[in-house]
Amino acid sequence: MQKFSTSPLEMFAGLWRYRGLVGTMAQRDIVGRYRGSMLGLAWSFFNPVFMLAIYTFVFSGVFNARWGLGPQETKADFAIVLFVGIIVHGLFAECVNRAPGLILSNASYVKKVVFPLEVLPWVALGSAVFHAFASVLVLVVAEIVLRGHVPWTAILFPFVLLPLLFTTMGFAWFLTALGVYVRDIGQLTSVFTTVLMFLSPVFYPASALPPSVQGWLRLNPLTVIIEEGRNALVFGRVPDGYTLVLAFLVSLLVAWAGFAWFQKARTGFADVV
C-alpha cells in the first residue's frame, strides 16, 4: 500500500510542484461554471451585487439594522460594511460546501497513480478566491461611488485573508476525504455554513454582543477575518498585527491537520469510489 507524506512542508511543496495544473484546473472550473450563459463571467460580478441588495433591503430596510457608526450613518454605509462579511463568509462557504464531493466528482482520477488528488481542494480554493476578488472589486467601486474614496489600508486586505485561506484549506482537505466515506456529509456542510453565517459578525458587529458572548464568538475562525477585514477595507484602520499573526499560526495548524488526515485517508479511496 502506497504511503503519502503528511509533512507540513509537503502542503506547500505539492502546491508549488503542481502549480501549473492547479492554475489550469481552476481556470477551467471558473469558465465551466458560466459556460452557456449569455453573460458568462459577468455573473461573477452580478451575483454579489444582487445578494448585497437583498441583504441590505432585508436588514437595513425591513429590520432597520444599524452598525452604530453615528447619526450620519446611511444605508449605503450599512451595505458596504455588510458586504465585507459576505465576501469572507462566501469564500469559506464555497470551498467547504464543495469539498465533500471533490473526489466523487473526479472519480476517474482516483485510480491514476500519477494524479495528485491533494491539489483538488487547491483548485476549489482558487475558484473561490477568484469570485472573492470579483466581489472586492465590486466593493471598491461601491465605496468610490457612495463614499468618494477607498482607504489606503485596503491594500492590506490580502494579508488579512491569509489565515482564512489556510483555515479553509484545512477544512477542505478534511471534508474532501471524509466525503468519500460518509456521503451524507455533503448535506451537513450546507447547513453548517448557513448556521456559521449567523454565528459570525456578518450582519452585526461583534461589539454589539454581551462581553460574555464575545469570547465565544472569537473561537469562530471567521470572526477575526471579518472584523479586521472591515478595518482595512472600510474603516481605514491598520489591522491588528498580533491578532493576525496568531490567527495565521493557528490556521497553519488547522491546514496541516486537514492535510495529514487527507493523506492518510486517501489510501482507501480506490476501494470505495
Salt bridges, closest charged atoms under 4 A:
GLU10 OE2 - ARG17 NH1 3.07
ASP29 OD2 - ARG33 NH2 3.58
ASP29 OD1 - ARG98 NH2 2.96
ASP77 OD1 - ARG147 NE 3.67
GLU94 OE2 - ARG33 NH2 3.00
GLU94 OE2 - HIS131 ND1 3.76
GLU118 OE1 - ARG266 NH1 2.77
GLU143 OE2 - ARG147 NH1 3.51
GLU227 OE2 - ARG230 NH1 3.73
